[in-house]
């Protein structure tokens, strides 16, 4: 039986990771896993060693008009920060998972976990004291564990919190980020800058190492909670307000037949803007200010938030 490309690559990576760690006499990629905020035995080797998936530390950008390497339906993570619009192609992020960037001199970390389908942007310290992130090669609930190079603390992307190390317990501040198609982002932001495939690394960005994964119901790593309410890889927009969580499955948003869905969470009115063509959803508060929602696979949102509310179409 011939396994799909994504499965073969990850299985090979896992074997190489085991070999690396045997030789290094370490099963944790060199990170201290004592006193973790999550069960240490639920932190798993993803396959690659620390920095085996290299973060992009010196990103280069091109103007939207010059981004001829992108097709209209290619997926991007888009951010508008301090009046600057930037797009980060998922085809590049699949191979790097972290871009340590500066936007208007503000340090910003753009993060992406291909296993969870989650793109999250974080404020990364201050201009004078930026925080730089790398890929630990470890996973918790199938989600990437980042590490900061300053203290080597481990950070859960979806928890948005350090789970080990000197900064254990500290939280990250998420920034609004859109997971959408290049055509939709370019239409909204024709002056956008675009992360260039000239990253300094030898990677084939035209090849998707996770091809077929999003359509499969298989999970590669254990998770602490599961729900069969939707397909594990159903896309949802997850919103958290004042400790309350709510998922907006794209299937349900589709069923409304509307592009605007008004709702409430934690007693506060919010607006979901849904684009069925670009398969994207964004959240806004009552004043029209963008909220830092997370587009995610259903399994990932649920395992981190098993008490989540779920939007259902009327």
MILUMVO-596902 format. One record per residue (C-alpha): x, y, z; residue in one letter; residue number from 1. Coordinates in pm, 1 decimal. Layout:
BEGIN
{{X, Y, Z}, "A", NUM}
...
END
This chain:
BEGIN
{{0.0, 0.0, 0.0}, "X", 1}
{{144.0, 336.8, -102.9}, "X", 2}
{{105.1, 599.8, 167.4}, "X", 3}
{{32.6, 965.9, 80.9}, "X", 4}
{{330.3, 1200.0, 52.4}, "X", 5}
{{261.1, 1382.2, 377.8}, "X", 6}
{{247.1, 1057.9, 574.0}, "X", 7}
{{567.7, 919.6, 420.8}, "X", 8}
{{755.2, 1243.5, 487.9}, "X", 9}
{{642.3, 1265.5, 849.6}, "X", 10}
{{713.8, 897.6, 915.4}, "X", 11}
{{1061.7, 941.8, 769.0}, "X", 12}
{{1108.5, 1254.9, 978.1}, "X", 13}
{{999.6, 1067.9, 1287.4}, "X", 14}
{{1255.0, 792.0, 1221.9}, "X", 15}
{{1529.5, 1048.0, 1166.2}, "X", 16}
{{1419.7, 1230.5, 1479.4}, "X", 17}
{{1440.4, 912.7, 1686.3}, "X", 18}
{{1787.9, 842.3, 1547.4}, "X", 19}
{{1897.3, 1199.0, 1620.0}, "X", 20}
{{1775.5, 1179.8, 1976.0}, "X", 21}
{{1931.7, 840.8, 2038.7}, "X", 22}
{{2264.4, 979.2, 1925.6}, "X", 23}
{{2211.3, 1293.9, 2130.9}, "X", 24}
{{2094.9, 1087.2, 2429.4}, "X", 25}
{{1789.6, 1308.2, 2455.8}, "X", 26}
{{1423.1, 1241.5, 2383.5}, "X", 27}
{{1317.3, 1603.6, 2423.5}, "X", 28}
{{1531.9, 1779.9, 2161.0}, "X", 29}
{{1737.9, 1924.2, 2443.1}, "X", 30}
{{1457.0, 2105.3, 2625.3}, "X", 31}
{{1391.1, 2067.6, 2996.2}, "X", 32}
{{1050.7, 1905.0, 3046.1}, "X", 33}
{{1035.2, 1921.4, 3424.3}, "X", 34}
{{759.0, 2120.1, 3589.3}, "X", 35}
{{569.7, 2170.0, 3263.2}, "X", 36}
{{221.7, 2325.0, 3269.5}, "X", 37}
{{97.7, 2038.8, 3051.3}, "X", 38}
{{164.3, 1667.7, 3115.4}, "X", 39}
{{521.1, 1602.6, 3002.1}, "X", 40}
{{425.1, 1258.7, 2873.8}, "X", 41}
{{182.0, 1427.5, 2631.3}, "X", 42}
{{464.6, 1622.9, 2467.6}, "X", 43}
{{582.8, 1425.8, 2165.3}, "X", 44}
{{869.0, 1434.4, 1921.5}, "X", 45}
{{735.3, 1553.5, 1588.9}, "X", 46}
{{1023.4, 1399.8, 1394.0}, "X", 47}
{{1267.0, 1680.2, 1307.2}, "X", 48}
{{1523.3, 1791.1, 1566.1}, "X", 49}
{{1526.2, 2138.7, 1714.5}, "X", 50}
{{1540.0, 2387.2, 1423.6}, "X", 51}
{{1515.3, 2097.7, 1177.3}, "X", 52}
{{1225.9, 2308.2, 1049.9}, "X", 53}
{{1411.3, 2639.4, 1021.9}, "X", 54}
{{1240.0, 2964.6, 1111.6}, "X", 55}
{{1279.0, 3255.7, 869.8}, "X", 56}
{{1472.6, 3526.4, 1052.2}, "X", 57}
{{1547.8, 3761.6, 764.3}, "X", 58}
{{1227.6, 3772.9, 559.7}, "X", 59}
{{1230.2, 3942.7, 222.3}, "X", 60}
{{918.6, 4090.6, 65.8}, "X", 61}
{{797.4, 4184.7, -280.0}, "X", 62}
{{511.1, 4405.6, -388.9}, "X", 63}
{{177.0, 4238.6, -459.1}, "X", 64}
{{212.3, 4324.9, -827.3}, "X", 65}
{{539.4, 4130.3, -839.7}, "X", 66}
{{416.2, 3818.9, -660.4}, "X", 67}
{{392.1, 3615.2, -979.8}, "X", 68}
{{478.9, 3299.7, -785.1}, "X", 69}
{{127.2, 3299.8, -633.5}, "X", 70}
{{-190.2, 3169.9, -799.4}, "X", 71}
{{-528.1, 3328.6, -722.5}, "X", 72}
{{-641.7, 3040.5, -499.6}, "X", 73}
{{-313.6, 2994.7, -311.5}, "X", 74}
{{-353.6, 3026.8, 64.3}, "X", 75}
{{-195.4, 3313.5, 255.0}, "X", 76}
{{-189.9, 3446.8, 607.4}, "X", 77}
{{-255.3, 3819.9, 590.1}, "X", 78}
{{-194.6, 4086.1, 853.1}, "X", 79}
{{-245.9, 4460.8, 869.3}, "X", 80}
{{-33.9, 4613.2, 1144.1}, "X", 81}
{{43.2, 4981.8, 1195.8}, "X", 82}
{{-105.4, 5049.1, 853.8}, "X", 83}
{{120.7, 4796.2, 677.6}, "X", 84}
{{-35.1, 4498.8, 496.1}, "X", 85}
{{167.5, 4181.1, 453.4}, "X", 86}
{{86.6, 3836.0, 318.1}, "X", 87}
{{271.5, 3515.4, 405.8}, "X", 88}
{{211.9, 3225.8, 162.7}, "X", 89}
{{116.4, 2903.2, 336.5}, "X", 90}
{{325.4, 2718.4, 75.8}, "X", 91}
{{632.9, 2878.8, 235.2}, "X", 92}
{{510.2, 2848.0, 593.8}, "X", 93}
{{458.9, 2472.3, 547.8}, "X", 94}
{{837.7, 2442.4, 537.2}, "X", 95}
{{928.6, 2696.9, 807.8}, "X", 96}
{{634.0, 2744.8, 1049.4}, "X", 97}
{{779.6, 3066.8, 1195.7}, "X", 98}
{{866.0, 3403.5, 1045.2}, "X", 99}
{{1037.6, 3642.3, 1283.9}, "X", 100}
{{941.4, 3974.9, 1133.0}, "X", 101}
{{932.2, 4346.3, 1208.1}, "X", 102}
{{637.9, 4554.4, 1093.7}, "X", 103}
{{675.0, 4929.4, 1142.2}, "X", 104}
{{964.2, 4834.4, 1373.7}, "X", 105}
{{734.2, 4623.3, 1592.3}, "X", 106}
{{860.0, 4265.1, 1637.2}, "X", 107}
{{593.0, 4023.8, 1514.1}, "X", 108}
{{606.0, 3644.6, 1497.8}, "X", 109}
{{399.5, 3482.1, 1224.3}, "X", 110}
{{343.1, 3116.7, 1316.3}, "X", 111}
{{179.6, 2828.5, 1132.6}, "X", 112}
{{120.0, 2466.4, 1230.5}, "X", 113}
{{44.1, 2249.1, 924.7}, "X", 114}
{{-82.4, 1963.6, 1144.7}, "X", 115}
{{-351.1, 2186.5, 1300.5}, "X", 116}
{{-404.8, 2427.3, 1011.2}, "X", 117}
{{-346.9, 2714.4, 1253.7}, "X", 118}
{{-191.0, 3045.8, 1164.4}, "X", 119}
{{-141.3, 3286.7, 1454.7}, "X", 120}
{{47.0, 3617.3, 1469.4}, "X", 121}
{{197.4, 3727.6, 1798.7}, "X", 122}
{{344.0, 4048.2, 1930.7}, "X", 123}
{{706.4, 3950.2, 1992.6}, "X", 124}
{{843.9, 4181.1, 2255.9}, "X", 125}
{{942.5, 4543.5, 2198.8}, "X", 126}
{{1155.7, 4718.5, 1941.3}, "X", 127}
{{1442.8, 4733.4, 2190.0}, "X", 128}
{{1390.1, 4383.0, 2327.6}, "X", 129}
{{1248.0, 4160.6, 2052.9}, "X", 130}
{{1166.7, 3797.1, 2118.4}, "X", 131}
{{1284.9, 3549.7, 1857.0}, "X", 132}
{{1113.5, 3213.9, 1808.6}, "X", 133}
{{1223.7, 2883.4, 1664.2}, "X", 134}
{{1062.1, 2544.4, 1603.3}, "X", 135}
{{1137.4, 2303.2, 1886.8}, "X", 136}
{{1051.3, 1985.7, 1697.0}, "X", 137}
{{812.3, 1899.4, 1981.6}, "X", 138}
{{433.4, 1883.6, 1973.7}, "X", 139}
{{158.2, 1907.2, 2230.0}, "X", 140}
{{-188.9, 1798.0, 2116.8}, "X", 141}
{{-45.1, 1772.9, 1764.8}, "X", 142}
{{28.6, 2147.5, 1773.5}, "X", 143}
{{370.9, 2302.6, 1731.3}, "X", 144}
{{566.2, 2395.9, 2040.7}, "X", 145}
{{767.7, 2707.6, 1969.5}, "X", 146}
{{1067.7, 2809.3, 2174.1}, "X", 147}
{{1214.6, 3150.6, 2234.0}, "X", 148}
{{1586.1, 3176.4, 2177.0}, "X", 149}
{{1637.2, 3415.4, 2466.0}, "X", 150}
{{1532.7, 3174.8, 2745.2}, "X", 151}
{{1458.3, 2845.4, 2563.9}, "X", 152}
{{1110.7, 2839.1, 2716.2}, "X", 153}
{{860.7, 2625.3, 2523.3}, "X", 154}
{{543.0, 2795.4, 2400.4}, "X", 155}
{{220.8, 2625.9, 2290.7}, "X", 156}
{{95.4, 2801.4, 1979.3}, "X", 157}
{{-274.9, 2737.9, 2041.8}, "X", 158}
{{-254.7, 2790.3, 2417.1}, "X", 159}
{{-61.0, 3111.2, 2342.5}, "X", 160}
{{133.2, 3043.8, 2658.3}, "X", 161}
{{474.1, 2924.3, 2774.3}, "X", 162}
{{443.5, 2573.3, 2913.7}, "X", 163}
{{800.6, 2523.0, 3035.9}, "X", 164}
{{1120.1, 2708.8, 3106.5}, "X", 165}
{{1197.3, 3041.1, 3277.7}, "X", 166}
{{891.5, 3210.0, 3123.2}, "X", 167}
{{649.1, 2927.5, 3208.7}, "X", 168}
{{297.6, 3064.7, 3250.8}, "X", 169}
{{353.6, 3384.2, 3054.4}, "X", 170}
{{108.8, 3455.8, 2775.2}, "X", 171}
{{150.4, 3582.7, 2422.3}, "X", 172}
{{-62.2, 3857.9, 2271.2}, "X", 173}
{{-227.2, 3744.7, 1948.0}, "X", 174}
{{-277.6, 3989.6, 1662.2}, "X", 175}
{{-560.5, 3977.2, 1405.5}, "X", 176}
{{-461.5, 3754.6, 1113.8}, "X", 177}
{{-661.5, 3640.6, 810.9}, "X", 178}
{{-627.8, 3293.9, 659.1}, "X", 179}
{{-758.1, 3343.5, 307.6}, "X", 180}
{{-684.7, 3313.5, -64.2}, "X", 181}
{{-425.6, 3527.7, -236.9}, "X", 182}
{{-691.3, 3668.9, -470.5}, "X", 183}
{{-915.0, 3778.0, -181.3}, "X", 184}
{{-624.8, 3932.9, 12.7}, "X", 185}
{{-484.0, 4111.0, -293.6}, "X", 186}
{{-828.1, 4252.4, -373.9}, "X", 187}
{{-864.7, 4391.7, -21.5}, "X", 188}
{{-503.2, 4507.4, 3.4}, "X", 189}
{{-356.8, 4580.3, -342.1}, "X", 190}
{{-59.0, 4754.4, -177.2}, "X", 191}
{{25.9, 4446.9, 30.9}, "X", 192}
{{380.5, 4324.1, 64.6}, "X", 193}
{{432.1, 3950.1, 13.6}, "X", 194}
{{684.7, 3717.1, 172.2}, "X", 195}
{{927.9, 3617.1, -101.3}, "X", 196}
{{1026.8, 3255.2, -168.9}, "X", 197}
{{1383.4, 3390.3, -168.7}, "X", 198}
{{1421.1, 3279.3, 192.2}, "X", 199}
{{1785.7, 3174.9, 189.3}, "X", 200}
{{1684.4, 2808.9, 226.1}, "X", 201}
{{1680.6, 2536.2, -37.2}, "X", 202}
{{1317.1, 2427.3, -32.3}, "X", 203}
{{1073.5, 2334.2, -309.9}, "X", 204}
{{788.7, 2572.8, -228.8}, "X", 205}
{{593.3, 2445.8, -529.6}, "X", 206}
{{555.4, 2110.0, -355.0}, "X", 207}
{{313.6, 2064.7, -68.2}, "X", 208}
{{465.9, 1820.4, 182.9}, "X", 209}
{{121.6, 1782.6, 342.6}, "X", 210}
{{-73.8, 1713.9, 23.1}, "X", 211}
{{-381.1, 1505.5, 109.1}, "X", 212}
{{-354.2, 1562.6, 484.1}, "X", 213}
{{-639.7, 1813.8, 513.3}, "X", 214}
{{-881.9, 1573.1, 347.5}, "X", 215}
{{-783.6, 1275.8, 561.1}, "X", 216}
{{-952.0, 1187.4, 888.9}, "X", 217}
{{-621.5, 1060.1, 1027.6}, "X", 218}
{{-433.7, 1229.7, 1310.4}, "X", 219}
{{-62.6, 1160.5, 1335.1}, "X", 220}
{{-17.7, 1236.1, 1704.6}, "X", 221}
{{-225.3, 1178.0, 2018.0}, "X", 222}
{{-460.3, 1450.8, 2142.0}, "X", 223}
{{-619.0, 1483.1, 2483.9}, "X", 224}
{{-980.7, 1520.0, 2369.0}, "X", 225}
{{-1169.9, 1441.1, 2049.9}, "X", 226}
{{-1515.2, 1508.4, 1911.1}, "X", 227}
{{-1682.1, 1340.4, 1614.1}, "X", 228}
{{-1931.9, 1623.4, 1574.0}, "X", 229}
{{-1751.9, 1733.5, 1255.5}, "X", 230}
{{-1481.5, 1592.3, 1031.7}, "X", 231}
{{-1151.0, 1627.0, 1221.2}, "X", 232}
{{-1018.7, 1862.4, 953.2}, "X", 233}
{{-1333.3, 2073.9, 921.6}, "X", 234}
{{-1220.6, 2434.6, 916.4}, "X", 235}
{{-1348.8, 2648.4, 1199.8}, "X", 236}
{{-1294.7, 3004.2, 1310.6}, "X", 237}
{{-1220.1, 2996.2, 1681.6}, "X", 238}
{{-1281.8, 3300.7, 1899.9}, "X", 239}
{{-1192.3, 3354.5, 2265.8}, "X", 240}
{{-1333.4, 3643.2, 2469.8}, "X", 241}
{{-1293.2, 3676.5, 2846.1}, "X", 242}
{{-1215.1, 3306.5, 2881.0}, "X", 243}
{{-1514.7, 3191.2, 2675.1}, "X", 244}
{{-1448.8, 2999.6, 2353.5}, "X", 245}
{{-1663.9, 2954.1, 2045.6}, "X", 246}
{{-1611.2, 2771.4, 1716.8}, "X", 247}
{{-1767.7, 2876.3, 1389.1}, "X", 248}
{{-1748.1, 2573.0, 1156.5}, "X", 249}
{{-1732.4, 2672.8, 791.6}, "X", 250}
{{-1999.0, 2410.0, 719.4}, "X", 251}
{{-2238.3, 2597.6, 948.2}, "X", 252}
{{-2140.3, 2937.9, 810.7}, "X", 253}
{{-2202.8, 2803.2, 459.6}, "X", 254}
{{-2550.6, 2692.4, 561.1}, "X", 255}
{{-2651.2, 3042.3, 669.6}, "X", 256}
{{-2621.4, 3165.4, 311.6}, "X", 257}
{{-2489.4, 3496.5, 445.6}, "X", 258}
{{-2156.5, 3673.2, 439.1}, "X", 259}
{{-2227.2, 3854.0, 765.7}, "X", 260}
{{-2329.6, 3666.4, 1078.7}, "X", 261}
{{-2408.0, 3862.7, 1394.4}, "X", 262}
{{-2360.2, 3677.0, 1720.5}, "X", 263}
{{-2262.7, 3719.6, 2085.8}, "X", 264}
{{-1986.9, 3566.5, 2295.1}, "X", 265}
{{-1931.8, 3626.7, 2666.4}, "X", 266}
{{-2218.3, 3874.7, 2648.1}, "X", 267}
{{-2046.5, 4083.9, 2383.5}, "X", 268}
{{-2175.4, 4136.3, 2029.0}, "X", 269}
{{-1943.6, 4018.6, 1754.4}, "X", 270}
{{-1964.2, 3999.3, 1377.4}, "X", 271}
{{-1833.3, 3714.1, 1164.3}, "X", 272}
{{-1749.3, 3801.8, 805.3}, "X", 273}
{{-1752.8, 3487.1, 591.8}, "X", 274}
{{-1635.0, 3447.5, 233.3}, "X", 275}
{{-1739.1, 3112.8, 89.9}, "X", 276}
{{-1533.6, 3165.0, -226.3}, "X", 277}
{{-1204.9, 3227.9, -49.7}, "X", 278}
{{-1292.9, 2988.7, 237.6}, "X", 279}
{{-1212.9, 3248.8, 499.0}, "X", 280}
{{-1376.9, 3395.3, 806.7}, "X", 281}
{{-1282.9, 3692.3, 1023.2}, "X", 282}
{{-1428.6, 3830.9, 1345.1}, "X", 283}
{{-1495.7, 4189.6, 1450.6}, "X", 284}
{{-1626.2, 4355.0, 1764.1}, "X", 285}
{{-1922.1, 4593.5, 1783.1}, "X", 286}
{{-1699.4, 4884.4, 1678.1}, "X", 287}
{{-1574.7, 4701.6, 1369.7}, "X", 288}
{{-1230.6, 4634.2, 1518.5}, "X", 289}
{{-1076.5, 4307.0, 1403.1}, "X", 290}
{{-1051.5, 4035.2, 1667.7}, "X", 291}
{{-763.4, 3784.1, 1678.2}, "X", 292}
{{-957.8, 3474.0, 1577.5}, "X", 293}
{{-788.1, 3148.3, 1482.5}, "X", 294}
{{-870.4, 2950.2, 1170.9}, "X", 295}
{{-811.0, 2590.6, 1271.5}, "X", 296}
{{-900.8, 2231.4, 1204.0}, "X", 297}
{{-1194.0, 2126.7, 1422.2}, "X", 298}
{{-995.2, 1857.6, 1605.8}, "X", 299}
{{-729.1, 2107.6, 1709.5}, "X", 300}
{{-968.6, 2373.4, 1835.6}, "X", 301}
{{-1171.8, 2114.2, 2025.5}, "X", 302}
{{-877.3, 1939.6, 2192.9}, "X", 303}
{{-754.1, 2269.9, 2335.4}, "X", 304}
{{-1106.7, 2393.7, 2413.9}, "X", 305}
{{-1332.9, 2093.6, 2486.0}, "X", 306}
{{-1576.3, 2329.5, 2661.5}, "X", 307}
{{-1615.1, 2539.2, 2346.3}, "X", 308}
{{-1948.9, 2672.0, 2233.3}, "X", 309}
{{-2030.7, 2588.6, 1870.3}, "X", 310}
{{-2221.4, 2808.1, 1629.3}, "X", 311}
{{-2501.7, 2631.6, 1444.8}, "X", 312}
{{-2683.8, 2772.2, 1143.3}, "X", 313}
{{-3047.8, 2858.5, 1221.3}, "X", 314}
END
